[in-house]
Amino acid sequence: MKTIIELFETSVAKFPENIYLWEKQNGKYEGTTYRQTHDLVFRFGAGLLALGLQKGERVGLISEGRNAWIISELGILYAGGINVPLSVKLDSGNELKFRLAHSGSKMIVVSKGHASKVEEIRNDLPDLEKVIYMDGKENPGENDISYNEVLALGDEYMKTNHADFEAIYKSIQPDDIANISYTSGTTADPKGIMLSQLNYAANVVQSNTLMDITEDWKTLALLPWDHAFAHTACLYCLMYNGASIAALEIGKTPMETLKNIPKNIKEIQPSIMMSVPALAKNFRKGIESNIRAKGPVAEKLFNHALKIAYKYNGFGYDRGKGARAIYKPLLKFYDKILFSKIREGFGGKLELFIGGGALLDIELQRFFFAIGMPMCQGYGLSEASPVISSNALHAIKFGSSGKLVKYMDLKICDNDGNELPQGEKGEIVVKGDNVMKGYWNNPKATAETIKDGWLFTGDMGYMDNDGFLYVLGRFKSLLIGSDGEKFSPEGIEEALVDQSPYFDQCMLYNNQNAYTSGMIVPNMPAINRELEKRGMKSGTDEALGEALKLIQQEVDAYKLGGKFADSFPERWLPTTIAVLPEAFTEQNHLLNSTMKMVRGKITEHFSKELEFLYTPEAKNIVNQRNLDALKKWVNQ
């Protein structure tokens, strides 16, 4: 399997009448078979040729996940073009304009929800010749065309040029670029990752060495379809197996779309879902609030059931082994009366989640494994197309990023690029047919990242004795002590947020300072509930001071004598804490489109808070700056 074209053609030949795509039409999900998808791809691809698309020219694509997304991408590839998949979360100003200008996109395919962004910037894009509107456009100009008109042009083109069309898609080579996929833009200048036909085809084959997907499986594709993880692990891995993909029902607002998730899950009854930590945490919150709503008895029972499941499951790979076997009958009972009911809320057929996009904390993995829907953490990055490793149902070790895909080499290197022995920490470096060709029009960045065919990921990790990969975080996000020692903060940050009801977000900071500091975004409703229990009125000076002490106690739980003592080396726990006056969001650019913190921008944005954290006054959490920040949250 050397190209996406070959992958799709093979699946259409093997599974012509299987449903590939499910989409909500007129209030219910309707299916499109592999054969029907193939016909639409031919028509759209031929339409692009009729519009004058030449081999190697770029076409932007910005839309929510829907049938027309994958039909557009495949149509572009069949016509010999290069797709530039764009995040729906990009703003129209610099973010979208930069990517379209940098890639030199000749056309762009856009859905109704994002058409206005393109309208705003199209006159600043000299290479842009045509805008293709998925949902049509009122009063189209001469360079506007609807998606349906492209299909109609394709029909006309095929009447006389069928052989030409066939010759073009059959001439696509493994080394031809399929996508220019832009990095999330955590820096001012995002890089265009060139992924070839072979990169994708190889990574699909590699990913399939980790688990068995059968043709009867379905997924609800919750992640944006331009997301590297969703793109390969969902759209193409399921295609390879003749399985099917359902698009999330798009609401009138992003919030309405989110509310459609539980309903759509019940309708589709997925066997597998791709998730990221932010989404997994929302699922968990939803489950726990439903249990709480049933009253204190149900909550107590649920917590006891979790405790038993945790004891029986261990770290996944040692589930039910040795003395753990005694918990099996009780767990079976709890599964019948409790956990199976929760699974019904997820359609009742969910075998597993695949988690990607960031580090996934052990507590979250324990939770989903307990209720019978394992969240198998994986690891990858767009430059590797993206899958490098994953846990799977037959091989799970909580805290790890799983076993490596086959047909790929991995080594752990020191700062000078020398390979380290097993078990030692260093940079994760990989080599294989899934490694990108390089960065579009950026030979300098390419040479820094790919050396002798090896991709230097910028991530720190190690391999354990059982062949599981542990990813410890980005080198760029490391805390650096005054003595030059380095530590990855992600584990501490996630533990603080997940174990404490009073923290919504947290970022640690240490850039060769005497101690580590922490910036937290409080969960004010949870803090207020606790204060009310203690008979305090929200917003009073007494309540604000008590709230800050609550926050301090949560951090102190990880220090000597606390209930989580020894979880982390104490020198990396925050000595001083700033309560922030606003959250990290995509709107203020402190989160990127995959909901990861943009550390550089956070450091810049809250520079005054950081400066204060290294003053004597900050050593006491009850200080005027923190009291003022909390007041802002109370008054919201």
C-alpha positions as MATLAB code, in Angstrom:
seq = 'MKTIIELFETSVAKFPENIYLWEKQNGKYEGTTYRQTHDLVFRFGAGLLALGLQKGERVGLISEGRNAWIISELGILYAGGINVPLSVKLDSGNELKFRLAHSGSKMIVVSKGHASKVEEIRNDLPDLEKVIYMDGKENPGENDISYNEVLALGDEYMKTNHADFEAIYKSIQPDDIANISYTSGTTADPKGIMLSQLNYAANVVQSNTLMDITEDWKTLALLPWDHAFAHTACLYCLMYNGASIAALEIGKTPMETLKNIPKNIKEIQPSIMMSVPALAKNFRKGIESNIRAKGPVAEKLFNHALKIAYKYNGFGYDRGKGARAIYKPLLKFYDKILFSKIREGFGGKLELFIGGGALLDIELQRFFFAIGMPMCQGYGLSEASPVISSNALHAIKFGSSGKLVKYMDLKICDNDGNELPQGEKGEIVVKGDNVMKGYWNNPKATAETIKDGWLFTGDMGYMDNDGFLYVLGRFKSLLIGSDGEKFSPEGIEEALVDQSPYFDQCMLYNNQNAYTSGMIVPNMPAINRELEKRGMKSGTDEALGEALKLIQQEVDAYKLGGKFADSFPERWLPTTIAVLPEAFTEQNHLLNSTMKMVRGKITEHFSKELEFLYTPEAKNIVNQRNLDALKKWVNQ';
ca = [
       0.000    0.000    0.000;
       1.906    3.032   -1.293;
      -0.658    5.807   -1.889;
      -3.992    7.057   -0.530;
      -5.370    6.457   -4.033;
      -4.391    2.776   -3.842;
      -5.793    2.537   -0.300;
      -9.186    3.930   -1.335;
      -9.402    1.969   -4.598;
      -8.638   -1.287   -2.723;
     -11.290   -0.605   -0.068;
     -13.923    0.298   -2.678;
     -13.188   -2.972   -4.520;
     -13.349   -5.033   -1.285;
     -16.254   -3.293    0.489;
     -18.374   -1.586   -2.244;
     -21.707   -1.840   -0.403;
     -20.403   -1.169    3.118;
     -21.320    2.239    4.499;
     -18.264    4.489    4.668;
     -19.895    7.792    5.724;
     -22.849    8.586    7.990;
     -24.247   12.113    8.039;
     -27.345   13.653    9.622;
     -29.811   14.473    6.839;
     -33.361   15.642    7.577;
     -33.137   14.699   11.240;
     -31.682   11.201   10.882;
     -28.363    9.581   10.006;
     -28.118    8.403    6.411;
     -25.309    6.287    4.998;
     -23.126    6.671    1.896;
     -21.443    3.468    0.702;
     -17.844    3.101   -0.403;
     -19.022    2.838   -4.023;
     -21.188    5.980   -3.750;
     -18.308    7.872   -2.091;
     -16.026    6.742   -4.932;
     -18.479    8.102   -7.526;
     -18.647   11.462   -5.751;
     -14.845   11.638   -5.482;
     -14.517   11.013   -9.230;
     -17.088   13.708  -10.001;
     -15.493   16.292   -7.691;
     -11.953   15.512   -8.868;
     -13.008   15.778  -12.506;
     -14.758   19.086  -11.702;
     -11.495   20.480  -10.318;
      -9.715   19.474  -13.531;
     -12.443   21.231  -15.506;
     -11.719   24.348  -13.410;
      -8.078   24.130  -14.491;
      -6.385   22.568  -11.460;
      -2.891   21.373  -12.423;
      -0.770   18.657  -10.824;
       0.876   19.810   -7.592;
      -1.316   22.918   -7.166;
      -2.695   23.566   -3.697;
      -6.349   23.713   -2.631;
      -7.344   24.921    0.864;
     -10.111   23.093    2.722;
     -11.909   24.584    5.705;
     -15.054   22.932    7.011;
     -16.526   21.029    9.906;
     -16.319   17.239    9.621;
     -18.898   16.081    7.048;
     -19.135   13.936    3.913;
     -18.083   16.817    1.673;
     -14.828   17.192    3.672;
     -13.389   13.783    2.776;
     -14.932   13.837   -0.728;
     -13.213   17.195   -1.321;
      -9.859   15.932   -0.027;
      -9.955   12.737   -2.096;
     -11.184   14.683   -5.140;
      -8.210   17.065   -4.821;
      -5.802   14.102   -4.584;
      -7.376   12.241   -7.537;
      -6.992   15.416   -9.625;
      -3.277   15.466   -8.753;
      -3.604   18.446   -6.397;
      -2.372   18.959   -2.844;
      -4.897   19.480   -0.050;
      -4.185   22.152    2.570;
      -6.489   21.109    5.450;
      -7.255   24.078    7.717;
      -8.584   24.218   11.251;
     -12.077   25.674   11.636;
     -10.751   27.451   14.722;
      -8.393   29.722   12.773;
      -9.314   33.388   12.704;
      -9.676   35.059    9.338;
      -6.960   37.604    9.983;
      -3.376   36.522   10.110;
      -3.869   32.827   10.904;
      -5.920   31.782    7.875;
      -4.363   34.357    5.565;
      -0.823   33.245    6.422;
      -1.527   29.570    5.626;
      -3.336   30.248    2.349;
      -0.691   32.731    1.200;
       2.271   30.622    2.338;
       0.941   27.496    0.609;
       0.040   29.485   -2.513;
      -3.427   27.920   -2.578;
      -5.097   28.362   -5.967;
      -8.579   27.416   -4.739;
     -10.300   26.956   -1.401;
     -13.271   24.764   -0.496;
     -15.256   26.292    2.371;
     -18.436   25.477    4.303;
     -21.142   28.028    5.094;
     -19.950   28.463    8.707;
     -16.532   29.758    7.599;
     -17.280   31.429    4.274;
     -17.215   34.924    5.796;
     -13.586   34.388    6.940;
     -12.559   33.682    3.356;
     -14.546   36.663    2.039;
     -12.620   38.964    4.406;
      -9.179   37.980    3.130;
      -9.622   36.771   -0.450;
      -8.531   40.093   -1.974;
      -5.239   39.836   -0.068;
      -4.449   36.453   -1.650;
      -3.067   36.962   -5.175;
      -2.757   33.184   -5.837;
      -6.407   32.488   -4.999;
      -8.443   32.055   -8.185;
     -11.616   30.259   -7.099;
     -13.693   29.843   -3.939;
     -15.806   26.679   -3.842;
     -18.781   27.053   -1.491;
     -19.890   23.722   -0.039;
     -23.332   25.125    0.723;
     -23.633   27.515   -2.202;
     -23.611   31.299   -2.088;
     -26.226   33.962   -2.695;
     -25.233   36.282   -5.547;
     -22.003   34.476   -6.480;
     -19.272   36.444   -8.241;
     -17.383   35.221  -11.309;
     -14.741   33.482   -9.173;
     -17.293   31.762   -6.953;
     -18.717   28.307   -7.560;
     -20.801   25.916   -5.483;
     -19.771   22.390   -4.533;
     -22.731   20.994   -6.509;
     -21.671   22.966   -9.586;
     -18.193   21.421   -9.336;
     -19.843   17.957   -9.323;
     -21.902   18.943  -12.397;
     -18.750   20.223  -14.157;
     -17.156   16.867  -13.330;
     -20.031   14.995  -14.994;
     -19.559   17.035  -18.156;
     -15.772   16.613  -18.087;
     -16.049   12.826  -17.726;
     -18.212   12.507  -20.841;
     -15.243   13.351  -23.043;
     -12.171   13.141  -20.788;
     -12.680    9.977  -18.751;
      -9.391    8.471  -19.974;
      -7.497   11.666  -19.059;
      -8.926   11.631  -15.534;
      -7.992    7.980  -15.101;
      -4.465    8.604  -16.385;
      -3.984   11.443  -13.872;
      -5.012    9.548  -10.738;
      -3.203    6.385  -11.828;
       0.000    8.384  -12.294;
       0.068    9.571   -8.649;
       3.368    8.467   -7.088;
       4.106    7.515   -3.444;
       6.451   10.514   -3.118;
       3.847   13.035   -4.355;
       2.712   15.467   -1.662;
      -0.828   14.764   -0.465;
      -1.188   17.453    2.220;
       0.480   20.559    3.524;
      -0.677   20.456    7.113;
       0.155   23.498    9.212;
       1.397   23.259   12.792;
      -0.920   24.652   15.457;
       0.829   27.994   15.412;
       2.224   28.082   18.938;
       4.853   30.329   17.378;
       4.333   33.411   15.213;
       5.209   31.489   12.078;
       3.467   28.105   11.698;
       5.249   25.529    9.554;
       3.627   23.656    6.645;
       4.213   19.922    7.140;
       4.524   18.176    3.762;
       2.974   14.726    4.031;
       3.247   12.469    0.999;
       0.876    9.833   -0.344;
       3.283    7.216    1.064;
       3.449    8.909    4.489;
      -0.295    8.437    4.963;
      -0.546    4.981    3.376;
       2.415    3.721    5.423;
       1.058    5.143    8.677;
      -2.337    3.502    8.087;
      -0.622    0.115    7.646;
       1.594    0.812   10.689;
      -1.383    1.854   12.857;
      -3.217   -1.326   11.926;
      -0.423   -3.399   13.475;
      -1.575   -2.131   16.887;
      -5.165   -3.386   16.862;
      -7.828   -5.209   14.866;
     -10.590   -3.035   13.425;
     -13.353   -5.009   11.694;
     -15.631   -3.873    8.884;
     -18.700   -3.732   11.159;
     -17.090   -1.079   13.379;
     -18.384    2.493   13.449;
     -16.948    5.656   14.919;
     -18.393    9.069   15.649;
     -15.672   11.462   14.471;
     -15.656   14.074   17.231;
     -12.263   15.621   16.567;
     -11.801   18.167   13.754;
     -11.095   16.264   10.533;
      -8.024   18.341    9.697;
      -6.481   17.194   13.018;
      -3.608   14.832   12.087;
      -4.777   12.190   14.574;
      -8.408   12.205   13.359;
      -7.260   12.360    9.745;
      -5.155    9.177    9.755;
      -6.397    7.142   12.728;
     -10.053    7.789   11.946;
     -10.750    8.655    8.292;
      -8.097    6.438    6.694;
      -7.592    3.622    9.238;
     -11.312    2.849    9.222;
     -11.393    3.136    5.418;
      -8.590    0.541    5.217;
     -10.820   -1.922    7.110;
     -14.133   -1.219    5.359;
     -15.550    0.317    8.551;
     -17.656    3.481    8.802;
     -17.370    7.045   10.051;
     -20.177    9.262   11.285;
     -19.913   13.037   11.242;
     -20.960   14.945   14.334;
     -24.209   16.870   13.855;
     -23.273   20.538   13.489;
     -25.339   22.972   15.530;
     -25.944   26.667   14.913;
     -23.284   27.492   17.528;
     -20.209   25.608   18.811;
     -22.038   25.039   22.127;
     -25.013   23.500   20.300;
     -22.607   21.189   18.434;
     -21.098   20.061   21.761;
     -24.571   19.305   23.100;
     -25.189   17.035   20.089;
     -22.349   14.686   21.136;
     -24.289   12.533   23.701;
     -27.326   12.314   21.382;
     -25.224   11.368   18.335;
     -23.299    8.738   20.322;
     -26.586    7.014   21.216;
     -27.757    7.180   17.586;
     -24.538    5.828   16.038;
     -23.558    3.342   18.795;
     -19.835    3.597   17.985;
     -17.377    0.719   18.525;
     -14.361    3.039   18.770;
     -13.849    6.752   19.291;
     -10.844    9.039   18.996;
     -10.463   11.412   21.899;
      -8.156   14.042   23.361;
      -7.695   14.646   27.105;
      -9.957   17.727   27.178;
     -12.816   15.699   25.667;
     -12.180   12.701   27.952;
     -12.335   14.974   31.008;
     -15.680   16.367   29.822;
     -17.056   12.839   29.432;
     -15.913   12.008   32.949;
     -17.478   15.181   34.391;
     -20.752   14.318   32.649;
     -20.761   10.775   34.067;
     -19.985   11.996   37.591;
     -22.620   14.751   37.547;
     -25.253   12.210   36.394;
     -24.285    9.952   39.313;
     -24.382   12.894   41.772;
     -27.862   13.797   40.548;
     -29.092   10.352   41.651;
     -28.302   11.237   45.271;
     -25.678   10.458   47.950;
     -26.427    6.705   48.132;
     -25.815    6.226   44.390;
     -22.653    8.365   44.592;
     -21.291    6.317   47.510;
     -22.024    3.054   45.676;
     -20.368    4.329   42.502;
     -17.225    5.423   44.362;
     -16.985    2.017   46.042;
     -17.426    0.260   42.677;
     -14.600    2.385   41.234;
     -12.370    1.489   44.190;
     -12.935   -2.247   43.601;
     -12.357   -1.875   39.846;
      -9.114    0.045   40.440;
      -7.835   -2.712   42.738;
      -8.739   -5.463   40.254;
      -7.407   -3.627   37.164;
      -4.043   -2.568   38.613;
      -2.059   -0.835   35.853;
      -3.943   -2.595   33.033;
      -1.311   -5.123   31.997;
      -1.604   -6.874   35.414;
      -5.431   -6.850   35.506;
      -6.872   -9.634   37.693;
      -3.472  -11.201   38.278;
      -2.424  -12.803   41.573;
      -4.323  -11.655   44.652;
      -6.384   -9.229   42.531;
      -8.544  -12.183   41.382;
     -10.571  -12.040   44.629;
     -12.271   -8.820   43.431;
     -13.625  -10.407   40.239;
     -17.105  -11.525   41.496;
     -17.792   -8.156   43.146;
     -16.596   -6.262   40.073;
     -18.867   -8.418   37.882;
     -21.798   -7.458   40.128;
     -20.961   -3.740   39.985;
     -20.475   -3.941   36.240;
     -23.979   -5.346   35.840;
     -25.774   -2.852   38.076;
     -23.687    0.275   37.422;
     -20.985    0.351   34.767;
     -23.048   -1.314   32.029;
     -25.710    1.413   32.485;
     -23.043    4.101   31.967;
     -21.868    2.303   28.805;
     -25.432    2.399   27.462;
     -25.131    6.207   27.519;
     -22.253    5.753   25.045;
     -24.347    3.552   22.755;
     -23.570    0.249   24.527;
     -21.100   -0.972   21.875;
     -18.015    1.112   22.620;
     -14.959   -1.151   22.806;
     -12.380    1.546   23.426;
     -11.292    5.138   23.084;
      -7.962    5.930   21.495;
      -6.473    8.922   23.277;
      -4.067   11.259   21.556;
      -3.058   14.888   21.418;
      -1.338   15.235   24.805;
      -0.315   13.341   27.902;
      -3.240   11.484   29.449;
      -3.108   11.152   33.202;
      -3.246    7.741   34.871;
      -6.314    8.613   36.944;
      -8.362    9.237   33.795;
      -7.153    5.944   32.292;
      -8.084    4.068   35.495;
     -11.542    5.626   35.471;
     -12.499    4.650   31.905;
     -10.946    1.190   32.230;
     -13.041    0.654   35.389;
     -16.316    1.428   33.631;
     -15.436   -0.888   30.753;
     -14.509    1.636   28.061;
     -10.693    1.640   28.103;
      -9.010    4.841   27.027;
      -5.891    3.630   25.244;
      -3.335    6.427   25.243;
      -1.265    6.817   22.110;
       1.496    9.113   20.928;
       2.294   10.767   17.658;
       2.940   14.067   15.966;
       1.877   15.515   12.633;
       5.413   15.256   11.241;
       5.098   11.448   11.619;
       1.665   11.314    9.895;
       1.072   11.084   13.041;
       0.846    7.675   14.824;
       4.016    6.396   16.554;
       2.655    4.226   19.358;
      -0.499    3.293   21.247;
      -1.864    1.143   23.987;
      -4.394   -1.418   22.743;
      -6.877   -3.775   24.395;
      -4.343   -6.632   24.449;
      -1.442   -4.454   25.662;
      -2.239   -1.701   28.148;
       0.042   -0.068   30.678;
      -1.423    3.027   32.324;
       0.873    6.028   32.179;
       2.616    4.777   29.045;
       1.966    5.697   25.419;
       1.862    2.028   24.471;
       3.749   -0.199   22.067;
       5.396    1.082   18.909;
       3.798    0.558   15.517;
       5.620   -1.997   13.359;
       7.691   -1.000   10.283;
       9.174    2.030   12.071;
      12.427    2.524   14.017;
      12.705    4.493   17.245;
      15.676    5.530   19.360;
      16.147    7.741   22.409;
      18.950   10.291   21.989;
      20.943   12.647   24.201;
      21.515   16.336   23.390;
      24.237   15.450   20.901;
      22.085   12.950   18.986;
      23.783    9.855   20.457;
      21.551    6.853   21.138;
      20.933    6.136   24.837;
      20.468    2.700   26.463;
      16.965    1.350   27.192;
      15.330    3.011   30.186;
      17.282    6.261   29.916;
      15.439    9.515   29.207;
      16.182   11.575   26.137;
      14.680   12.874   22.902;
      12.354   10.550   20.980;
      13.689   10.101   17.425;
      11.936    8.025   14.725;
      12.551    6.787   11.187;
      10.153    5.185    8.711;
       7.959    5.734    5.653;
       5.624    7.803    7.859;
       8.204   10.586    8.407;
       7.244   13.799    6.568;
       9.094   15.035    3.483;
       9.859   18.276    5.315;
       8.402   21.751    5.852;
       6.970   23.597    2.857;
       9.358   26.325    1.670;
      11.347   26.061    4.885;
      14.586   24.118    4.282;
      16.188   25.498    7.467;
      13.484   24.104    9.772;
      13.490   20.837    7.780;
      17.259   20.398    8.256;
      16.908   21.052   12.004;
      14.167   18.431   12.384;
      15.161   15.625    9.959;
      18.738   14.360   10.051;
      19.767   11.344    7.913;
      16.099   10.373    7.598;
      15.558   10.477   11.398;
      12.810   12.751   12.739;
      13.806   14.551   15.942;
      10.449   14.981   17.690;
      11.360   17.515   20.381;
       9.631   15.240   22.910;
      11.331   13.661   25.901;
      10.717   10.000   26.745;
      12.102    6.504   27.321;
      11.336    2.848   26.533;
      10.709    0.476   29.441;
      11.775   -3.189   29.658;
       8.383   -4.401   28.398;
       8.588   -2.367   25.188;
       6.200    0.411   26.284;
       7.041    3.988   25.336;
       6.791    6.683   28.024;
       6.427   10.266   26.812;
       7.439   12.855   29.406;
       6.637   16.103   27.606;
       8.018   18.706   25.240;
      11.591   19.858   25.720;
      10.343   23.410   25.147;
       7.977   23.168   28.127;
      10.560   21.835   30.601;
      11.077   23.476   33.964;
      14.747   24.415   34.396;
      16.097   24.809   37.929;
      18.781   27.290   38.989;
      21.312   24.416   38.818;
      20.336   23.588   35.230;
      18.377   20.420   36.138;
      15.310   19.904   33.927;
      11.848   18.473   34.642;
       8.663   18.096   32.581;
       5.738   19.829   34.353;
       2.825   18.192   32.520;
       2.342   15.343   35.004;
       2.137   17.721   37.986;
      -0.171   20.131   36.132;
      -2.553   17.355   35.117;
      -2.554   15.799   38.598;
      -3.390   19.154   40.212;
      -6.277   19.798   37.820;
      -7.634   16.241   37.874;
      -7.308   15.535   41.594;
      -8.531   18.917   42.779;
     -12.104   20.095   42.310;
     -10.896   23.673   42.868;
      -8.539   23.935   39.869;
      -9.710   24.365   36.281;
      -6.308   25.008   34.674;
      -2.739   25.151   35.881;
       0.678   26.013   34.469;
       3.999   25.715   36.296;
       6.985   27.921   35.564;
      10.689   27.788   36.333;
      13.321   29.327   34.100;
      16.526   28.873   36.112;
      14.892   30.379   39.197;
      15.387   29.534   42.866;
      12.001   27.774   42.962;
       9.041   26.743   40.798;
       5.922   28.907   40.688;
       2.382   28.029   39.648;
      -0.402   29.916   37.876;
      -3.899   28.544   38.393;
      -7.356   29.229   37.019;
      -9.850   28.492   39.837;
     -13.080   26.478   39.582;
     -15.186   29.072   41.378;
     -18.492   27.101   41.576;
     -16.686   24.205   43.342;
     -14.910   26.619   45.717;
     -18.194   28.393   46.509;
     -19.956   25.073   47.247;
     -17.272   24.241   49.807;
     -17.431   27.730   51.365;
     -21.231   27.504   51.648;
     -20.833   24.194   53.524;
     -18.632   26.101   55.945;
     -21.299   28.767   56.369;
     -19.501   31.516   54.448;
     -21.053   33.944   51.997;
     -19.299   34.103   48.614;
     -17.342   37.303   47.921;
     -16.764   38.392   51.516;
     -13.183   39.064   52.613;
     -13.343   36.061   54.942;
     -14.579   33.776   52.117;
     -11.915   35.011   49.674;
      -9.138   34.371   52.189;
     -10.535   30.904   52.923;
     -10.766   30.166   49.185;
      -7.053   30.910   48.764;
      -6.228   28.646   51.720;
      -8.271   25.875   50.046;
      -6.170   26.276   46.895;
      -2.938   26.153   48.924;
      -4.097   22.952   50.686;
      -4.572   21.241   47.322;
      -0.936   21.919   46.415;
       0.298   20.990   49.907;
      -1.316   17.543   49.489;
       1.655   16.664   47.229;
       4.240   17.755   49.797;
       5.741   15.814   52.729;
       2.950   14.451   54.935;
       0.207   15.127   52.368;
      -2.052   12.406   50.916;
      -0.247   12.526   47.536;
       3.255   12.934   49.000;
       6.073   11.409   46.920;
       4.020   11.608   43.684;
       6.554   14.139   42.353;
       9.943   15.531   43.426;
       9.146   18.356   45.846;
      11.495   20.882   44.244;
       9.244   21.011   41.157;
       6.017   21.650   43.098;
       5.007   25.330   43.162;
       6.382   27.331   46.092;
       4.290   30.365   45.143;
       0.883   30.461   43.468;
      -0.858   33.141   41.412;
      -4.600   32.973   40.928;
      -5.147   34.246   37.387;
      -7.890   36.764   36.552;
      -8.844   34.960   33.305;
      -8.790   31.440   31.844;
      -6.627   30.066   29.026;
      -8.889   29.982   25.952;
      -8.592   29.807   22.188;
     -10.039   33.319   21.996;
      -7.140   34.856   23.922;
      -4.748   32.509   22.043;
      -3.512   30.889   25.257;
      -4.826   27.507   24.028;
      -4.167   26.227   20.517;
      -6.727   24.459   18.328;
      -5.999   21.095   20.000;
      -6.667   22.671   23.432;
      -3.014   22.569   24.473;
      -1.547   25.427   26.487;
       0.620   27.797   24.458;
       3.232   28.249   27.165;
       5.194   31.059   25.560;
       2.074   33.172   25.123;
       0.860   32.428   28.671;
       4.240   33.479   30.074;
       4.072   36.713   28.067;
       0.397   37.410   28.835;
       0.840   36.985   32.596;
       4.354   38.442   32.842;
       3.362   40.750   35.730;
       1.946   37.824   37.721;
       5.124   35.810   37.078;
       7.301   38.691   38.189;
       5.289   38.976   41.410;
       5.654   35.218   42.102;
       9.367   35.721   42.718;
       8.867   38.389   45.422;
       8.705   37.766   49.218;
       5.048   38.894   49.340;
       4.024   36.027   47.039;
       5.204   33.416   49.569;
       1.837   33.862   51.355;
      -0.991   32.860   49.010;
      -3.356   35.244   50.824;
      -2.034   38.410   49.200;
      -3.749   41.398   47.652;
      -3.032   40.381   44.065;
      -4.676   36.949   44.527;
      -7.624   38.450   46.452;
      -8.241   40.899   43.587;
      -8.071   38.093   41.001;
     -10.583   35.995   42.948;
     -12.967   38.975   43.227;
     -13.056   39.123   39.417;
     -14.200   35.493   39.301;
     -16.861   36.079   42.000;
     -18.250   39.080   40.101;
     -18.479   37.309   36.737;
];
